[in-house]
Amino acid sequence: MTTQTDITVIGGGIVGLSVALGLLDAGQRVTVLDGADGDLRASQGNFGLVWLQGKGARYPAYAHWTSKAVAAWPEFAATLSDISGMDVKLEQPGGYEFFTDETEFAEFSGDLALQKEALVDDLPCETLSGEAVRRRIPSLGPAVVGATYCARDGHVNPLLLLRALGRAVRRRGGLVEQSVHVDQISPTPGGGFALRDRQGQLRHTGRLVLCAGLGAMTLAPQLGFRTKVRPQRGELLITEKLGSHLPFLSSTIRQVNEGGIQIGGTKAEVGLDDNDTLGKTAGLARHAVDVLPALASVSVLRSWGALRIMTGDGYPVYARSPDHPDACLVTCHSGVTLAPNHAGALAKWIEGASDAPELDPFDEHRFKISEAA
Ligand SMILES: Cc1cc2nc3c(=O)[nH]c(=O)nc-3n(C[C@H](O)[C@H](O)[C@H](O)COP(=O)(O)OP(=O)(O)OC[C@H]3O[C@@H](n4cnc5c(N)ncnc54)[C@H](O)[C@@H]3O)c2cc1C
């Protein structure tokens, strides 16, 4: 059976659905092909931060891109709510990074100073000694040696975001096909691509955006992309629901809208293994109690692991295939934070519109072929 569409997005995670929404707004007929439930899906296991501090300290283009996304979030959440009827629980109260290690505190403070140079007035942040931050939040533990605070940081409910995006894409007229795992992409004579799925079914598309998360490990080389994505495991915990309000939002401890305290996130290079481990989750719990001793009496309900999708340098890749310009690759870490950009400015870039943003710093030509091999 053969199906036709203007533009096909491969991957129905937060990134693929955001991109699809932007393309639909731009008037395209869009089909999203999304793999199976058992796939590795960062969009179902992440921490939900909409976070600016620390991003792009050594890569100003990324600092600016993230700053633009964070600024766009309130309007994006409102639009998403209008289309989908769902509230993604966006809050942007400002957020902390807490440190229990002097060296890490000094290093991060240095990074923040660099990021501030890049963003000038757009990074309202403070660096606070342990004493200063305890004056502000008296329940913090004595192990906290320092903290940084950025008034623009926030969070959402990432599962609601995923569902809202899916619903919005459908309501805007997009077709989302689930359990379609694309195995093979072949350029067709005269333009376009033939997509063969795991069941052997063929679909044809004029243009294509590859947003398959870790699926890009096998699909991107088929289109001549040199970007290599790799998995990086993060582990997280969630506690029982609390009636009381957590007195802060931080990058490692946040209260989700249902009331539980979510604690994260570790980093480990362990290939495609997304299991959680007792050693890492115990370390997370220790860190949380060091920061906020009152958490010692709160029960942990669940722990899980999920795989980040990392490029060679950790920054997004927005690239057109060198061999097939009708195919784009879109991949990033921080797809929650960047969702408004992916649903907005990026669509113009994919379309090649004259008012598209300058995204050259995110092209894959920054990777040497030797690094990509
Ligand atoms: C532990 C952890 C914490 C994180 N915390 C944050 C955070 O606080 N803030 C933030 O902004 N970001 C965070 N992230 C990153 C964020 O979750 C990701 O950037 C985002 O979810 C990536 O979305 P995606 O759509 O690219 O990938 P995925 O969610 O992995 O989706 C890829 C989709 O492609 C489909 N697919 C794969 N291969 C194929 C194929 N061959 N054919 C068809 N479909 C295919 C899969 O089924 C899947 O649905 C975190 C990630 C992790 C793992």
The ligand as a MOL file (V3000), in Angstrom:
LIG
                    3D

  0  0  0     0  0            999 V3000
M  V30 BEGIN CTAB
M  V30 COUNTS 53 58 0 0 0
M  V30 BEGIN ATOM
M  V30 1 C 16.5860 11.6570 32.3090 0
M  V30 2 C 16.2550 12.7870 31.3650 0
M  V30 3 C 15.9510 14.0410 31.8680 0
M  V30 4 C 15.6620 15.0830 30.9950 0
M  V30 5 N 15.2960 16.2860 31.4980 0
M  V30 6 C 14.9600 17.2970 30.6660 0
M  V30 7 C 14.5280 18.5210 31.1900 0
M  V30 8 O 14.4030 18.6990 32.3950 0
M  V30 9 N 14.2440 19.5360 30.3110 0
M  V30 10 C 14.3930 19.3830 28.9550 0
M  V30 11 O 14.1810 20.3350 28.2160 0
M  V30 12 N 14.7590 18.2010 28.4370 0
M  V30 13 C 15.0480 17.1650 29.2530 0
M  V30 14 N 15.4220 15.9620 28.7460 0
M  V30 15 C 15.5450 15.8290 27.2850 0
M  V30 16 C 14.2210 15.6220 26.6040 0
M  V30 17 O 13.4920 14.6180 27.2430 0
M  V30 18 C 14.5170 15.2490 25.1650 0
M  V30 19 O 15.2590 16.2780 24.5350 0
M  V30 20 C 13.2660 15.0340 24.3440 0
M  V30 21 O 12.3430 14.2000 24.9950 0
M  V30 22 C 13.6610 14.4030 23.0390 0
M  V30 23 O 12.5020 14.1800 22.2930 0
M  V30 24 P 12.5810 13.4100 20.9310 0
M  V30 25 O 11.2490 13.5340 20.3310 0
M  V30 26 O 13.7770 13.8840 20.1530 0
M  V30 27 O 12.9710 11.9220 21.3260 0
M  V30 28 P 12.0890 10.7390 21.9300 0
M  V30 29 O 11.2330 11.1980 23.0100 0
M  V30 30 O 13.0600 9.6480 22.2480 0
M  V30 31 O 11.1600 10.3210 20.7490 0
M  V30 32 C 11.6630 9.7090 19.5870 0
M  V30 33 C 10.4720 9.0680 18.9300 0
M  V30 34 O 10.9010 8.5410 17.6910 0
M  V30 35 C 10.3030 7.2840 17.5190 0
M  V30 36 N 11.1890 6.4960 16.6400 0
M  V30 37 C 12.4480 6.0850 16.8750 0
M  V30 38 N 12.9150 5.3950 15.8450 0
M  V30 39 C 11.9240 5.3590 14.9350 0
M  V30 40 C 11.7890 4.7860 13.6440 0
M  V30 41 N 12.8010 4.1030 13.0940 0
M  V30 42 N 10.6130 4.9410 12.9860 0
M  V30 43 C 9.5930 5.6290 13.5350 0
M  V30 44 N 9.6620 6.2050 14.7490 0
M  V30 45 C 10.8200 6.0790 15.4300 0
M  V30 46 C 10.1820 6.6930 18.9020 0
M  V30 47 O 9.1300 5.7400 18.9530 0
M  V30 48 C 9.9030 7.9180 19.7440 0
M  V30 49 O 8.5220 8.1470 19.9550 0
M  V30 50 C 15.6920 14.8760 29.5920 0
M  V30 51 C 15.9660 13.6070 29.0900 0
M  V30 52 C 16.2300 12.5650 29.9610 0
M  V30 53 C 16.4910 11.2090 29.4040 0
M  V30 END ATOM
M  V30 BEGIN BOND
M  V30 1 1 1 2
M  V30 2 1 2 3
M  V30 3 2 2 52
M  V30 4 2 3 4
M  V30 5 1 4 5
M  V30 6 1 4 50
M  V30 7 2 5 6
M  V30 8 1 6 7
M  V30 9 1 6 13
M  V30 10 2 7 8
M  V30 11 1 7 9
M  V30 12 1 9 10
M  V30 13 2 10 11
M  V30 14 1 10 12
M  V30 15 2 12 13
M  V30 16 1 13 14
M  V30 17 1 14 15
M  V30 18 1 14 50
M  V30 19 1 15 16
M  V30 20 1 16 17
M  V30 21 1 16 18
M  V30 22 1 18 19
M  V30 23 1 18 20
M  V30 24 1 20 21
M  V30 25 1 20 22
M  V30 26 1 22 23
M  V30 27 1 23 24
M  V30 28 2 24 25
M  V30 29 1 24 26
M  V30 30 1 24 27
M  V30 31 1 27 28
M  V30 32 2 28 29
M  V30 33 1 28 30
M  V30 34 1 28 31
M  V30 35 1 31 32
M  V30 36 1 32 33
M  V30 37 1 33 34
M  V30 38 1 33 48
M  V30 39 1 34 35
M  V30 40 1 35 36
M  V30 41 1 35 46
M  V30 42 1 36 37
M  V30 43 1 36 45
M  V30 44 2 37 38
M  V30 45 1 38 39
M  V30 46 1 39 40
M  V30 47 2 39 45
M  V30 48 1 40 41
M  V30 49 2 40 42
M  V30 50 1 42 43
M  V30 51 2 43 44
M  V30 52 1 44 45
M  V30 53 1 46 47
M  V30 54 1 46 48
M  V30 55 1 48 49
M  V30 56 2 50 51
M  V30 57 1 51 52
M  V30 58 1 52 53
M  V30 END BOND
M  V30 END CTAB
M  END
